[in-house]
Amino acid sequence: MQLFYSTSKALDKWLKAELPTLEGAQKGRNTIVSDTNMFSWQLHIIDNRYRSSDKTIVATEAHSRFTCFLPVSEPLSLSELHQQLSMQWQQLLVEMIRANQLLPNSDAVLLLSKLDELQYDISWVKNTDLSINGHITDAALWVTQTLAEQKLDVMPLELAEDLAVYLNGQVKRIKQRKEKFIPLDRLFEYCQQITQLGDGIVPGLKSGIALPDNILKFSDYKK
């Protein structure tokens, strides 16, 4: 299964990764999807305050709009970013599943184990999906306003988790498709299905999305 990271220009510059731009109908502004073959995230970085060295990476999953926050103060390698984001969203998802009693504790732990065991072919590109970018902008405003109200320069991990829990439990809308949904519910359903896939298809999702030739394969990139 492909794990596809679409990073904004700002994040690519901060990481000093020099990622290739995603080709397509709108170069660098292509739509990304999560389906049976590909699990996609849109990533961006914001200053906690104007020109601050303390920053927050905002990561939003393509299908569910499930969002998590990663406080940072210095650039990470792609490997480090992948590992920290994976740990962040998986733990957050399981905590929310437990809190909302979507699964018994033992089943929630089992789901986390299955997610951790998934084998990914990881790819990175420079690209901004404009349909997701609006959700990221809203989430970024929550970060900066919350930090300003609490007179904080750095986003504590506990606050990052609390903010993500709140936002992922709210109704989201995709105007183009006239959809309304809750990110937690969508990602929960999606993760249940990708951990149980044989040759089946995830209902309601496209499959067989082809990647362009110029993506950066994680296996080819070492920093």
N, C-alpha and C positions, 0 to 999 in steps of 0.2 A: 504494500500500500504506500502511496506517495504521501509524504508530509510536506506541505507546500507553504513556505513562508514568503509573503509578499510584504516587502519593507518600503516605507516611505523614503523619499530623498533625504529628509532630515535625519532619519535613523541611520541610513546607509552612510551618510557623511560623518555622523558621530562615531559609528563603529569603525570607520575607515576601512570598510569592507570592499568598496568599489564593485558592487554587485552589478551584473548585467541587467539592462532594462528589458522588461518583458515585452516582447514583440506581440503584435496582434492587431485587431481592428483599430484600437486606440493605443498607440505605443505608450507604455508606462501608465496607462489608465484603464487597464482591462479588468473585466469582471472575473472574480475568482469564485470557485464553488467547492463545497464539500459533498462527496458522493461515495459510492461504493469503492472507488479506486483512489480517491484523493481527499485528504483532510487538510483544509486550508485555513490559514490565519493571516489577517492583516495587522501589521505592526507599525507603530508610530512612536515618536518620543516627544515629550514636552518639557519645557522648563518649569520648575516648581514656582518660580517667580521670574521676573524679567532678567534675562542673562545670568541665570543662576547656574552654578556648577552642579547643583543637586537637581536631578531630573527624574521623570517617571516614564517608563515604557508602557504604552497602552497596547494590549493585544486583544483582538476581537475575532472570534471564530466566524467563518463565512456563512454557515447555514443557520446557526442559532443566534448569532450576535452576542453570544456569551463573552463577557469581557473580564479580563484580569489586569492587575497593575503590578509592575515590577519597579520598585525604587532603585535608582542607580546613581552613582557619582563619578564613575570612570568607565571607559569603554570595555566591553566584554568581547571575547572571541565568539564566533558563531556557535561553537560547541558549548561554551558556558551559557550563552543566551538560550539555546535550545533546552539544555538541562534544567535551567532555572524556571523557564516558562512552563515546561512539562510538569515539573513538581508543583508549581503554583496552581495551574488550572485543574490538575487532577485532584489535588487535595481540597481545593475550593469546591469542586463539583461534589465530591464525596461528602464533605461537611454539610453542604446544602441538601443533598439527598437524605442524609440522616435527620437534619433539622426539620425537614418537611415530611418526614416519614414516608418517603417514596419507596424505600426498600428497608427490610430488616437490616440491622447492623452487619450481620454476617454476610448478607448478599451484597451490601455496599462495599465491604472489604474485598469480596470476590471480584466485583466489577473493577475495582481499582487494580487488583492483581492482573486481570485480563488486559486492561488498558496498558499496563506497564510491560506486558509481554508481547504486545503488537510489534511486528517488525516493519520498520519504516525505511523507505528510500527518501532521504531528506533533500529538498531542493530549496534554493534561495534566489529571489529576484528583486530588483528594484521596481516597484509598481504600487499604485494606489487605486484601489477599487472605490470609485466615487460613491457607490451605493452604500458601502460600509463606512466611508469616511465621515458621513454625517453622524453616525452613532459614536464614532471615536471622538469627534469634536465635542459632542454632548458630554461624553465621559470625561474628557480632558477638562471641561469647565467645572465639573464636579470636583475634580482633583484640586485645581488651583483655588477655587472658592473655599473649599473645605480647609485647605492649608492656611489660607489668608484669615479665615474666621478663627482658627485655632492658633494663629500666630506661630506656625511651624515652618521651618525651612525644608526639612526632610520628611518624607512620607513614611511613618512607622509601618512596619509590616502588618501589625494588627489593624491599623486604620485602613490600609490598602485592602485587606480582606473584608473588613466591615463594609466599606464602600462598594466593593464588588458584589458582596452578598445582597446588598440593597438593590443595586442596579439590575442584577440578574434575576431578581424577582418581580421586576416591573414589566408591564405590557409594552412591547415594542411594535413599531409599525414600519412596513415597507410600502411606501406610497405607490411605487410603480406597479406593484403586484396586488395592492390593496389587501395586504396580509396583516394580521394582528396575532401576536404570540408572546409567550414568556420565555426568555432565553434559557432558563434552567430546564424547563420542560422539554424544549427542543433538543438541547445538548444531551440530556439524560436519555431521551428516546434514541437519538443518533448513536450514542456510545453503546447502548444496549445492543443495537443492531450490528454495528461494525465488529463487536467482539463475538458475535454469534454467526457471522457470515461464513457460508460455504460458497456456493455458487449463486446465492440468492441476490436479490436487488433490494436496496433500501427504498421502501415506498415513498413516493413523492420527490425522489432525488434523481437527477440525471446521472448517467454513468458513461464511462468511456471518453471522458474529456482528455484530449491530447495536449501534451506539453510541447511548447516550441523547442527548437534545438539549442537556443542560447542560454538556457537556465544554468545556474551554478549547482552542480551536484555536490552534496555535502561530503561525499566520499572522496571527491577530488580536491577539496579545500581543506588545508590545514594551516592553522595560524597559531 
